[in-house]
Amino acid sequence: MKYGFLVAAILGAGGLVARADEIVLTNGHTIKGARRVESKDPSKVIFDVGSGRIELDAKQVSAVNPGRTPLHEYDGKYAEIQRSQKASDFWTLAVWCKENKLSRYVGPLCEQALKIDGSLEAAHKELGHEKLDGKWLSHEEAMEKKGFKLVGDRWMTKSEIELLEKRRLEAREREMAQKAERERRKEEERERRMAEIEAMNDWYSRQVGGLDGYFYQPSEFWPPYFRPYPWAVYRRNHQYGGGGYSGGFFGDAIPTFDIFRFIPSATPLISTIGMKK
């Protein structure tokens, strides 16, 4: 069946489609027991089924097989009792809807029946109500009266909730303790590294502070080299010549560092300078 004829059949033949009971889709599936609902959008086709409403694109429908459905019968049956003051009338129609898989109407019909007769046990049970202390309660009210509380999607007792809260707090405490331990270790590692840096700086300061000279770099294009102080050669000559520092010209007031041991390669250089002078 071509789409042009199909759309005409669905959208144009209002009287025929209104009585449809089987919708054949282009994918080969069928929807049975349907009833068309008028749509403001001509590209959409809307049908009522027992459990709710379906909206389709017109191009998704392949064929429409007309016929009368329980949905049409429901309209007539409900019209007959809608002003009734008998709870049994609404309950009877609710049973008929359940038998014909029109579940969408069962709950509202039971509620209407209970508005007239609140003691109708069958309607209460159909709605999932429970009788406690001689009074019918909804499922939620009954669970709360029994001491349960809805947590998420689960009904729990007070003790279960307390246990759940206890475990949650314990998990949080463990997480905080683990975080504190990580922070402590990070701080210890930071302090250890700072101590190593300070020790190295202290060692370097002591070594450099005792040098008989200094490192000099004439420019950025020239590598730094060691320059002895003017008196360094004199002191070295006296030291290695047996004169030492005790009672000498400089006395013991200026401690020096043995550059010859610190930088062995500098020994020939300093010795040569001393000999020339």
Secondary structure, DSSP 8 states (H G I E B T S, - for coil): --HHHHHIIIII-HHHHTTEEEEEETTS-EEES-EEE--SSTTEEEEEETTEEEEEEGGGEEEEEE---HHHHHHHHHHHHTT---HHHHHHHHHHHHHTT-HHHHHHHHHHHHHH-TT-HHHHHHTT-EEETTEEE-HHHHHHHTT-EEETTEEE-HHHHHHHHHHHHHHHHHHHHHHHHHHHHHHHHHHHHHHHHHHHHHHHHHHHHT-SEEEE-SSTTS--EEEE-TTHHHHHHHHHTT--STTSSSTTSS----HHHHSTTHHHHHHHHHHH-
